[in-house]
Amino acid sequence: MKKIISLLVCILMLTACGNDYKTIDSNEAMDLINNEAIVIDVRSNDEYDTGHIEGSINIPVDNINSVNYNKDTTIIVYCATGMRSSNAAETLISLGYTNVYNLDGGLINWGFELED
């Protein structure tokens, strides 16, 4: 019985390790955006209004569990520095999303123009 439980624990750990989000830079993000990735700005509405990645949608991090896409959809999340978006990415992974990307360093490291 102990061997079966140990085996199940190992399987669960391996499965969980394969479902982490990926951290990407702005060039990688732009490639994904050009291939129709969904881009979610997890900052507050006021922050979003000061400038955001073109085509992104604003879903503050506290509301990220309301996302309702196909679980295989490619999703990029970002915030100002990458902290809130890493939390959002973890939440999306826990909800079963399999193609989640976090913009490394957030908008601070975004190398392209912003939309007002």
C-alpha positions, 0 to 999 in steps of 0.5 A: 500500500505504501508503494502505491501511495508513493507512486501516486505522489510521484505522479502528482508531483511530475504532473504539477511540475509540467504545468508551470507558466513560462516567463518571457521577454517582450520580444517573445511576447510580441511573437505570441501576440502576432500569433493571436495570444490573449493579453491580459493586463492585471493592473487596476483600471486606473493603471490600465488607463495610463497606458497598456499593451495594444489589444490587451484587456484589463482584468485586475489580478483580484478578478483573474479567476473570472477568465473563461477561455478554452484551457489551451488558449495562449494567454500572456499576463502582465502588470507594472513589474511582473509581481502581480502577473506572476500571481495571476499566472499561477492562478490561471495554471491552477484553473487548468490553463496550459499555455500561460506566459508572464511578461518578465519585468512587466511594463517596465521592460516592455520594449514597444509603444503603449496604447492610451 
